[in-house]
């Protein structure tokens, strides 16, 4: 059972936007443009990124070139006008202190309890709760270990990119081989246990690419964030906003 850290939002904040599963990459320029527009034009005080912002992150030295540099510049510009917080997902768990510092982002542990507007909300990426996928959980333990990460980050950048591409291909094939219900949703009983331990009645998570909301058990509500894709039809993108009015889904902000 995790022991989540608590984060109290400043009282002056009026709204917080939650986004996850952007999977930003060079082949998805319109998705990056939509994300950049939201960061430029949202009237929220903070944007919390709950994992898989990047399709793959192979180390903070990648931020100096390619599509990673473009995303880094978007985040740097956004942090000058609003608060940014970042939680690692299964695709970008190697985002490190250098990247966070350069982009002015607060690191969020997974899970985190957010105290805001009189609410206690449990935030998680969601992959740690997909317990039916035993193969993934074994892989997750391996790649989150300090020894694995030290060995991986010691490799040349080009080799890390190639390995990450092969792991993504293997992940896609694994998903195709399984029935979607077996791999894509969280374990409800364990999620409720997390919420009970954290004294929360609401959970926000991403990862599953199945946006929606509903009770996991009587009195325990979960909100699932959507993935973003503005480069293929049908387009997908939305923001979950927390304010004094509660939680509500909104279209991404853009220029008037």
C-alpha positions, -999 to 999 in steps of 0.1 A, spaced: 0 0 0 16 33 -10 20 62 14 11 92 -8 25 126 -1 1 155 4 2 187 -16 -18 217 -5 -28 241 -33 -23 278 -25 -55 295 -14 -52 321 -41 -56 295 -69 -90 295 -87 -86 264 -109 -63 235 -117 -62 217 -150 -53 180 -152 -39 164 -184 -23 131 -192 -14 108 -221 -4 133 -246 23 109 -260 41 138 -277 64 128 -305 78 142 -337 51 125 -358 23 143 -339 29 180 -345 -7 190 -342 -11 174 -308 19 194 -296 4 226 -311 -29 219 -293 -11 214 -260 10 245 -264 -22 265 -272 -38 253 -240 -8 262 -219 -8 297 -235 -45 304 -231 -58 285 -201 -71 307 -173 -62 280 -147 -36 288 -122 -19 255 -125 -17 225 -149 -9 191 -135 5 166 -160 -2 131 -148 21 111 -169 29 100 -205 34 136 -216 60 120 -239 57 90 -261 91 80 -247 117 98 -226 152 83 -227 170 107 -204 172 144 -197 200 149 -222 174 143 -249 158 177 -242 185 195 -262 173 183 -296 145 170 -318 109 170 -307 120 168 -271 135 203 -274 103 216 -289 83 203 -259 108 216 -235 105 251 -249 67 249 -246 69 239 -210 95 266 -202 73 293 -217 43 280 -198 60 279 -164 66 316 -167 29 323 -165 14 294 -145 24 266 -121 33 233 -137 34 199 -119 46 166 -134 39 130 -124 58 103 -143 39 78 -164 49 45 -179 64 62 -210 83 91 -193 94 77 -159 130 88 -167 122 125 -166 147 137 -141 157 166 -120 174 185 -148 144 185 -170 121 194 -141 143 223 -132 147 236 -167 110 236 -172 100 249 -138 79 219 -130 71 205 -96 77 168 -92 46 148 -80 51 114 -65 27 87 -76 3 87 -59 -2 122 -45 -31 136 -24 -40 170 -35 -58 193 -11 -76 220 -30 -109 239 -27 -119 219 3 -114 186 -15 -89 157 -10 -82 141 -43 -59 112 -50 -38 117 -81 -21 88 -99 -10 80 -134 -28 47 -131 -4 20 -145 5 8 -110 -31 -2 -105 -34 -23 -137 -28 -55 -117 -43 -79 -142 -14 -73 -165 12 -93 -146 38 -91 -174 37 -53 -174 39 -52 -136 71 -73 -136 85 -50 -163 75 -19 -143 93 -31 -113 124 -38 -134 126 -5 -151 118 16 -121 148 1 -102 178 23 -96 202 -3 -111 183 -6 -143 181 31 -148 218 37 -141 227 11 -167 202 24 -192 212 61 -188 249 51 -192 242 41 -228 247 65 -257 217 86 -265 212 70 -300 212 35 -284 187 45 -258 164 59 -285 167 26 -304 160 5 -273 130 27 -264 116 22 -299 119 -16 -296 102 -15 -262 73 6 -276 68 -19 -304 68 -48 -280 43 -29 -258 19 -23 -288 21 -60 -298 14 -70 -262 -17 -48 -261 -29 -63 -294 -24 -99 -281 -45 -93 -250 -82 -86 -248 -86 -48 -241 -105 -54 -209 -76 -74 -195 -49 -48 -199 -64 -14 -199 -83 -8 -167 -73 -5 -131 -81 -29 -103 -111 -14 -86 -107 -30 -52 -71 -20 -49 -79 16 -60 -105 18 -33 -80 6 -8 -56 33 -19 -84 59 -15 -94 46 19 -58 47 31 -54 83 18 -88 94 33 -100 105 -1 -133 99 -19 -121 109 -54 -93 97 -76 -80 112 -109 -59 90 -132 -49 85 -168 -31 57 -186 -61 36 -197 -72 60 -226 -108 54 -215 -120 88 -203 -151 88 -181 -162 89 -145 -180 66 -121 -180 49 -88 -155 22 -81 -175 14 -49 -203 33 -32 -190 67 -23 -156 63 -41 -155 81 -75 -128 79 -101 -122 103 -130 -103 90 -160 -84 115 -182 -84 113 -219 -54 108 -242 -47 135 -267 -44 130 -305 -50 160 -328 -31 143 -357 -56 115 -365 -93 112 -368 -113 113 -346 -95 140 -327 -92 135 -289 -83 161 -263 -100 174 -232 -90 188 -198 -103 179 -164 -106 210 -143 -109 213 -105 -123 245 -90 -146 255 -62 -174 242 -84 -159 207 -83 -146 187 -112 -157 193 -148 -144 184 -183 -135 212 -207 -122 215 -242 -86 227 -244 -81 264 -244 -71 282 -275 -68 317 -289 -100 336 -291 
